[in-house]
Amino acid sequence: MILGVGLLVWVASACTDYMETLNQDNKLITDKQLEADANEGGILLPLMQNRIVATVTGTYQLQQNLNADVYSGMLMTPTPFLDNKNNTTYSLVDGWNGTVWSGPAVGVLDQWLQMKKKGFDTKYPDLYAIALMLKVAAAHRMVDVLGPLPYTKYGNSSEVAFDSEEEAYNAFFAELDQAINTLTAAEDANPTADLIRFAKFDKTSYAGDYKQWVKMANTLRLRLAVRIAKVSPAKAKTEAEAAVNHKWGVLADGDKSFQVIPTNTHPLEQITYSWSDIRLAAPVETYLTGFKDPRLPYYAVGAKDGAVAGQIKGIRAGVVIPEKGRYQGYSELLFTKTTPIKIMDVAESYFLRAEGVLRGWNMGGGSAKDFYENGIRLSFKTLGVAGVDTYLNSVSTQTAYVDPKNADNNSPALTNITVKWEDGVSLERQLERIITQKWIAIWPEGVEGWSEFRRTGYPKLYPIKVNNSGGAIPDGEFIKRLVYPTIITNASKAAVDDAVKKHLDNKDSPFTPIWWDID
C-alpha cells in the first residue's frame, strides 16, 4: 500500500507507546486478557493521541515547528539551518517535510486501520468513535498543509487514488458525524462506560470523559466548517449549525482545552532551552506589545541579548541569519517540561461562532461581538491573567518592528486594527479583528494559525526578506502549501501526478493554494 509505512512497524511502535503510557508490563498479557474491559479496543488510542501533534521533540520540530509554526507568524528559529536555505526562506527541505506525512500516517492512520480491520467499529463502537475523532484531528492538518492525499481509501488497495481536498473534507464531516452520534448514544446509555472502558487510555486533558470528547469533536466540526465558508458556503453553514446545535454543543467556558499530557517534556521546551532552535516571532511581539496585551509575558520572556535585554523581542521570519548567535538572545518561549501540548484551545470555539454570526449562521444566540469578547475573556481566564475589561476597550494598535541587529528587517505597522469591537464597519474589518484575537488565543498552535492566515489573510504578517524559492513564490507573497515530499512521490509517482493534474492546477508548487484558500 502506498505510504503505509506504519504497517511494518506497528507492533513495535504501538506496544512501546502503550507500555510507556500505561506503565505496566504488557509482555505478560495474553490476547484473551486484552479483551477484558475492552483493552484490545483501546490499546492503540494513546499512540494516536500522541501523534496528532507529535510529542516526540525531533518529530515535532520537523512535522510542524520548522514550517507551520514559522509560517503562522508565531515562532521563528535563530538557527541558520543549511546556510539559510531552508523552509524559513522558502527553500523547502524534503527530508524535513516528509515528517508532515509520516508522523501522523504511522501514529494515527495506521492505528485506526488496525482497529477497522479487527472489526472494532462494531465490537467497541465507542472506542472506535474516539479513534475517528483522532483520525480527523490528525488528517485535516495533513490535508491543510499538503493538499490532496490518500484518505477515503487508505489501506484498501495497492492502487491508491488521492482524494481532492473537498472529498477529504466531506469524509471528515461524515466521520465526525458518525463519531459524535455513536459517542453520544454510548454516554446516554451508560454514563459510567467512559470511566470503565476509556479513562485508562486517555492521555489528554479530558481524562476519559465522553461528553468532553463529543464537545471537542463538535468544535472540530465547526472549525472545519468555518474553514470552507468561502469555497462551499452552503455545506459550511449546515455543518457549523449541526455542531453548535448538538445537545451538548461545542467547547465553552467550564470545559477544558484539548491538550495532550507530555510523557517526557513539551517539545517546545526542549527546542527552546536544550537546542536553542526556536524563539518568539516578530508579529507576536508587535501585536501584543502594541495592544498592551497582558498575555505576552505568559508566552515569552524578556530577551537576554544586550541590545534589547529585558524587552520582549521576536525574530522576523525569512531574514538573513549569519550565525546562530545573532538572534539566539531574543525572547525565549515560556514552556516547562510539564506544559500540556495544545491541540485546540477552548477559546477558539467562541471566535469560530463570532465568524459564524458574521456569515449569517445560527450559532445558538449571541452577537458576533458577544462571542468575540467572550473568547478573549476565556483566554485571559485560562491563563489566569487580569485586566480583561480594560483590554477589551483598548484602541491601541500594532507597533512597528525594529530589528537592532539589521535595520533592513524593520517594518512599520501593517494594520490599524484595535482590540475594541466596532459596530457598523465592514465584515472584512470585523473578520480581521476576530482572526487576530483568535491567533493570539490559540498560540502556539502554528498549523491552525497558518491555515487561518492563508484562508483570511489575517493577522497581517511580514513577508520574508530572503526568498530562496527559485521563483516558485513571487517576492512579497507568502507560501501556500508544502510540496509533496519524496516519501510520497517515490511511493506512487503516477498517483501523485494524477492528483497534481486534477486537483492542483497541474502544479505541485508551494504557491498553489489549498482548495479552501480563495480570495
N, C-alpha and C positions, 0 to 999 in steps of 0.2 A: 504493500500500500504506500502511496506517495506520502512522504512526510511523517509516516507513523513510526518515528524514531523511538518513541517511548515504549513500544510494544516489547522490544527485546530486553529492555532494562526495567520493565515494570515491576517484576518480583523484587529485585534488589532495591529500587528506589522507593516503592510503596512501603515495603516492610520496614526499611530503615527509618523512614519518616514516622511510620506508625509506632514503632517501638520507642522512638525518641519522644514523641508527644504523649504517649500513654504511659511511658515509664514502667513497662513491665516486660517480662521475658516471654516473647511470643514463640520462641523456639519450642516450647513445651505445649503449645496449644494445637489441638487437632482440628481438622476441618469440621468435625461434628461439634466440637466445643465452640467454634466460631459462630455456629448458628444460634447459640444461646443469646437471648436479649438482642438479637439482630446484629451481633458483632460482625458477621460476614458482610452485612449490608452497609455497615458504617466504616469499615476499616480503611477505605480509600478517601474518606472525606477530609481528614486532617491534611493530607498532602494537597488536595485540591484547594483548600483554604489558604495554604501557604504558597501557592503558585499563581494566584490571580495577580498579585503584585509579589514578586519574588522576595522571600525573606532571607535568602542567601545573598550576602553582600555583593560578591562578584557578579552573580546573575542579575541582581537589581541594577548594578551600575551600567551593564550593557543593555538590559531589557528596557530601561526607562531613563536612567539618570543622565546618560550621555546622548539622549535625543529629546524626548518629550519634556523632561524637567527643564531643559535649557530652552527649547522652542516655545515653551509656555511663558517665558519671562520670569519664572520663579527662582531658578537656580542657575549658576554658571561655574564652570571649572577654572581654577587658576593654572591648570597644568597644560603646557603646550604639547599635547599628545601629537606624535607624528609630525613634529615641526610645524604645528598649526594647520596641518592638512587633515582635518578630521570633521566629525559631524557638526561641530560648532561653527565651522566656516563653510559648511555645505559640501565638503569633500567626504562623501559618505563612506564609512568604513564597513566593508562587507562582514568581516569577522565579528564586529560588534553587533550589527543589526540582525544577524541570524538568530540571536537570542530572543528577539521580539516574537519569533515564531516558536522556536524550540522549547523555550521555558514553559509557556502555558500549554503547548501541544503535548509535551511529555507529562507535565504535572497535573493538568486539568482534563484535557480532551481524552487522553488515553485512559485515564482513570474512569471517566464517565463511560467510555466504550466498554471497559471490563464489566461495569455494573449492568450495562444494557445487554451484553452478550450472556450474562449469567441470569438474566430474567429478573433482576431486582426491581425493575419497574412495576412488576406485578406482585412480587414476593414481599418487597419492602417499599410500597409506593411513597410513603412519607420521606424516607431517606433518599429515595430516588428524586423526589421533588427538590430536596436540598441540592443534590448533585446538578440538577438542571439549572437552578439559580446560580450556582457557582460557574457552571459552564458558560452561561450567557454573560455573567460578570467578567469572565476572562476573555471570551471570544469577541465581544464587541470592541474591546480595546485593541485586539489584533486587527480587526477589520478597519477600525478608525485610523490606525497607523499605516497599514499596508494596502488596504483596498480589498478587491475581490480575493477570496480564499476558499479552499475546500471546506465546507461546513455541513450542509444538509446530508451529504453522502459520506461523511467522514467515517472511514473504516469499513465501508460496504463493499468496496471493489478495488481491483488493481488499476482500473481505469477511472481516474479521478477527474471530475469536472469542477471547475471553480464556480462558486456562486457569485453573482453580482452582489454589490453591497445591498441593493434593495432586496434581493432574495434572502440574503443573510439576515437583514433586519426583520423581514416578515417571519422568518424562522425564530428569531429572538422573541418576538411578541407572542408567537404561538406557544413556545416553550415556557415563557413566563406565565402565560395564562393557565397552562396545564399545571405548572408547579404551584401557583397561588391557590387554585381551586383544590388541588389534592391536599395541600398542607392545611388549608382552612378546614376542609372536611375532617381531616385527622384530628385537629385540635378540638373541633366541635364534638367529635365522637368520644374523645378521651383526653381531657385537658392535661393529664399527667403523663401521656405517652411520650412526650418530648424528653422528660426527665429520665424515663426508663430507657428509651431507645437511642437518644441522640446526645444527651448532655455530655457524656464522656468523650464523644468525638468532636465536640465543638470547641475549637481553639480560637474563637472570635470573642468579641465583646458581648455577644448575645447569649453565651452560656447555655445553649440548648433550647432557648425559648422560641417555639414555633411562631408565636404571634409576632415577635420581633423580626423573624426571618420573612414572614409574609409582608410586613410593612417595608422592609428593605427591598423586597422584590417589587412591590408596588412603586417604590421610589425609583428603582432602576427602570421600570417600565415607563415612568413619567420622564426620566432623563432621556431615554431613547426616543420617546415621542417628541419631546421638545427639539431633539437633535434633527429630526426630519421635518420640522414645521414648515420650512421654506419649500422643500422639494416635494413633499407629499402631505399637504395641509389637512385633507380630509382624514387620512389614516392617522396622522398625528393627533388630531382632535379626539378621535374615537379611542385611541389607546390611552391618551392622557386622562380623559374623563373616566375611563374604566378603572384606572389606577387610583385616582383620587376618591372615587365614589364607592370603592370596595368598602365593606362594613368596618374594616379596621384601618383603611386609608393608608396614607404614606407616613414616613417618619415625621415626628413632631416633637415639640418641647416635652420633655419627660422620657423620651426614647434615647437610645444610645446611637452614636455614630457607628457605622460598620467598620470595625477595625480588627486586625489580626494581632494576637499577642505574640511577640517575637520569642523564639525558643532560645536564642543567644543574645542578639543585640539588634536594635533597629539598624538597617543598612546605612542610613544616612548618618548615624552616629559614628560608625566606623569609617565611612568615606570622608566625613568631615575631619575627625580628630586623628585617626590612625594613619589614614592615607593622605590627608590634606588635599583631596582631589575635588572638593566642592565648596562653594561659598554662596552667599546671598547674591541674587541678580540685581542689576541696577533698577529695573522697574519697581521691584518691591520697595527698595529704598525711596524712590522719588514719589511714588503714590502714597505710601503710608506716612512718610515724613511730611509731605505736602498736606495730607488730610489731618495731620497731628493725631494719627491713629494709635491709641494706647496698646494695640495688639502687637506692634512692631517689636518691642523688647521681649515678647513671648516667642518670637520667631527666630531672632538672631541677636548676637551680642556685639558690643562695640568693637571696632577694628583695633588691631594691635599694631598696624603699620604706623610709623612715626608721623607721616604726612596727614593722617586722618585719625590718629589714636583716640579711642573712646567714642568716635562717631559711628553710626550705622552706615556702612559703606558697601555698596554692591558693585559687582563687575558687569560691565556691558558685554553682552554676548557677541561673539564673532569678531573680536578685536585681535590685533597682533599681541601675542604674549611672548616676549623674548626669552624669558626663563621663568620657572615656577615661582621664584621668589618675588617677582614683580607684583603680583596681586594676592599672594598667599596670606598676607597680613590683613586683608579685608574681612568683612564680617563673617564669622563662623555661624553655622546653624545651631539652634538651641535644641539638641536632642540628647537623650540619655540612652543607656543600654535597654531600659525597660519602656521607653516610649512606644505606645502601640503604633502599628503600621496602618495608616488611614487609607481606606478604600472609598468610603462615601461618608462625607460629613453630614450630620443630620440637618444642618442649616441649609444645605443645598436644596432640600425639598421646598423651602419657603421661596427661594429665588426662582425655582422652576415654576411654582404656582404663580408667582408675580408675573413672569413672562406669559404664562398661560392666560391670565386675565387680560393682558395686553392684546392677546390674539383672539379674544372673544370666547374662550373656552369656559366651561363650567368647572371651576376649581373649588367648589364646595362653599362658596360665600367668602366675602372679603375682597377688598380692593387690591390693586397692584401695589399701592403704597403700603397697605397693611402688611402684605406678605413680605415686601422688601424690608420694611423696618423690623418686622419680627425675625427675619433671617439674621439681620445684624445683631439684634438683641440676643438671640440664641447663641451666636458666635461668641459674643462677649461673655455670656453666662457660662458657656462651656469652658472657656479659658480662665474664668474667674477674674475678668477684667472689669473695673469700674469705669463710670463716666459715659455710659452709652447715650443718655439723654442729650448731653452736650454734643456728643459726636453726631447724633442724628440731625442736629441743627447747624452743622458746620458748613460754611460756604467756602472753605479753603480749597485750594486746587493743587494738582501735582506740581512739584518743584522741578527746576531744571536739573539735568545731570551734569556733574562736574567730575572729571577724572584727573586728579592731581598728578598722575603719572604720565598722562598723554592727553593734551588738550584737543587733539583730533577726535577723541572719543566723546567730547562734550556734546550735549544736546539741549535745546530749550524744551520746555514742557510741551507735550504732544496734545494736550486736551485741557479744556477749562471745566470739565465735569466736576461736580461737587458731590458731597455726601447727601446734603439736604434734598429731599424729594421736591420735584417741581411738577405741578399740575399744569395742564394746558400747553405742554410742549409736544414736540413730535414723538411718535412711537420710537423712532430711532434714538433720540436722546434719552428717553426713558429706558430703552434697552441697554444703552451703554452704561447707564448708572447701575442697573441690575447686574449685568455681567461683571462689571468691575468689582462690585462688592462680593459677588459670588466667588470670583477669582481670589479675593483676599481671604474669604472664609474657608475655602477648600484647600488652601496652601498646606503642604507642598505637593498636592496631587497633580503632577505635571501632565499625565495623559489626558485627564479631563480638562485641565486648563488649556492645553494646546488645541484640543478638539473644539472647545468653545471659541477660542480665538480665531480658528480657521472658519468656523461657522458664522461668526458675527463680526469679526474684526476688532473685538474688544477683549480686554482692555487694549488701548493703543500701545504698541510696543516699538522699541527702537529697531530699525533694520540693522543687519550685521554690517560691519565696516569692511571685512575682508571676505570676498566671495570667491571661493575656490571650487565652485560647481562646474567650471568649464563651460559656462554659458547656458547650462541647463535651467538655472534660475536667474531671471533678469536682476540686475543690480537694483537695490531698493525694494525688492519684493521678498516674500517670505516662503520658506519651504512648505509644501502642502502634503507631502507623504514621504515615507521611506520607499525606495525602490526595492524590488524583490531581491533578497539575498540569495547567494548561490545554494544554500541549504534547500531552498525551494526550487530554484531554476534547474539545478542539477538533477533533482528527483524526477521531474517530468517537464522538460522544456516545451513539449507540444501543448500540454495543458496550460502552461504559463502564457505561451504565445497566443493561444486561443482566448484566454481571459483578457490579455492586453488589447487584443484586436476588438473584442466585443464590448468590453466594459471600461477601458481606459483610453479611448480615442486613439488606439494603436500606439500609445507612448508610455512605456514603463519609465516615467520621468518623475523626479521629485517636485515638479511643478504641475503635475496632473492632479486636479482636485479630486477628493473623495466625493462620492455621489451626493452627499448632503451639503457639500461646500459650494453653494452658488451665490452669486451677487444679488 
